């Protein structure tokens, strides 16, 4: 009996060891294709990753430069936090105010506009607040607040949550009370909660489209892609982490990645990416006209000392 | 470092209040449900007793996310209990924690009742005790085991995250007060946001709570 138990233990330990080495082995196997013998750490948001866009982009990058990309998908707030701690070489996020702060603090360098999609307001089909009759995001939010209709917020400092707060601000409203509920979860979870609670929410178009069949929510206010208000635009920016602050980051690879995704080739990959036969992201890195705002925090000369 | 510098005291307070309310209610309900079952099964001899015991013991290891999923399907709008509007409410979390804690309390209490030495029972019969007297003596002997069972049930309820996240939805109001955000779901949320300090404070609070409840119950148990 004693002997049997030892055998079982041994088998268990061996099994765990095999599993661990399997995981590690998988990692090594992945970087075998690397010419540089390195991999690039990319901190990004859930929307770019969950839609499958990054797989396409990173595959094309690896073909061109021979370096695999390790993408870590979190909310924008968390992605920026990782980058501040030097746990990423390059960061791809969608919350301009947080990006600007990141650059003002000196953590990020060489920001570029990369692409955009948009946000939509979704809600129950009977639309008790009358959102479908509004033209502007602020008016829609105003209608929801006046009707005290349940509104489900991400509440997680993500890019979407940041945009939602901007809209409340623009509308001059301070949401609060029983009708305003923060889930602290990702977009998918939040859409599910909104659907069950018969609530309104602000969602990025991509996640809403991908979940349309599973939730009981109607698209009530379009974003700019379908002619809606410009306030609901959802621009994505990409930045390298400042190698003077974190000496461990791979700055050259980061710049190669930024160079690739903002090149005509990289932009074409973004342009051609579809889900359910719908284009989800619109490239925005290249234009013939000057666009200085994309390299520096917005309005940085007029209020550089503003928080 | 004072707590105020790390997290809103109101936020912490309301999360802790929701967590305790939900878990204590759930454990109280499952105790009412579990102890009679444990005593009945423990005292009675019937065919299939071993099967019942096996089912109870299996229930002790039931994965909380699965319980959460099943409860959600039952109470969601198009589920059989949809009309009760329970989804994403503290009541929903009480239901799922009840289901999780009940087998634990039943199982531990049952083994406590069964492990009361036969000599005790025989001695009780020997001095002319009725069946009721013997049962009471047995219960008295088994009380620490029963209390341990209730404690284990509370530990299971207050520290599980899978089911309350699914049926509760981790919802808080804009002013930072919790609707269905518990200590455990708040920890996962704060960690994901990179607010490690707040998460650590909540983790410490959870540990202290479990220790306090343990100490309190042991004291009541007369140790």
Contacts between the chains, C-beta under 8 A, distances in Angstrom:
chain1	res1	chain2	res2	distance
A	74	B	192	6.9
A	75	B	192	6.9
A	75	B	193	7.0
A	77	B	193	5.7
A	77	B	194	6.6
A	78	B	192	6.0
A	78	B	193	5.8
A	78	B	194	4.8
A	81	B	193	7.7
A	81	B	194	3.5
A	82	B	194	7.3
A	153	B	174	7.6
A	155	B	172	6.6
A	156	B	189	7.0
A	156	B	192	7.0
A	156	B	193	6.0
A	157	B	193	5.7
A	174	B	174	8.0
A	175	B	174	5.4
A	176	B	173	6.8
A	176	B	174	4.1
A	176	B	175	5.5
A	177	B	173	7.1
A	177	B	174	7.5
A	178	B	173	7.1
A	180	B	173	6.4
A	180	B	174	4.8
A	181	B	171	4.7
A	181	B	172	7.5
A	181	B	173	6.6
A	181	B	179	6.4
A	182	B	171	6.5
A	182	B	172	4.8
A	182	B	173	7.0
A	182	B	174	6.7
A	183	B	169	5.8
A	183	B	170	5.8
A	183	B	171	5.7
A	184	B	170	5.0
A	184	B	171	7.9
A	184	B	172	6.6
A	184	B	181	6.9
A	184	B	185	7.6
A	184	B	186	7.8
A	184	B	189	4.0
A	184	B	193	7.9
A	185	B	169	7.5
A	185	B	170	5.9
A	185	B	189	7.5
A	189	B	169	7.7
A	193	B	88	6.2
A	193	B	169	4.7
A	193	B	171	7.2
A	196	B	76	5.7
A	196	B	77	5.7
A	196	B	87	4.9
A	196	B	88	6.6
A	197	B	87	7.4
A	197	B	88	6.0
A	198	B	77	7.8
A	216	B	77	7.7
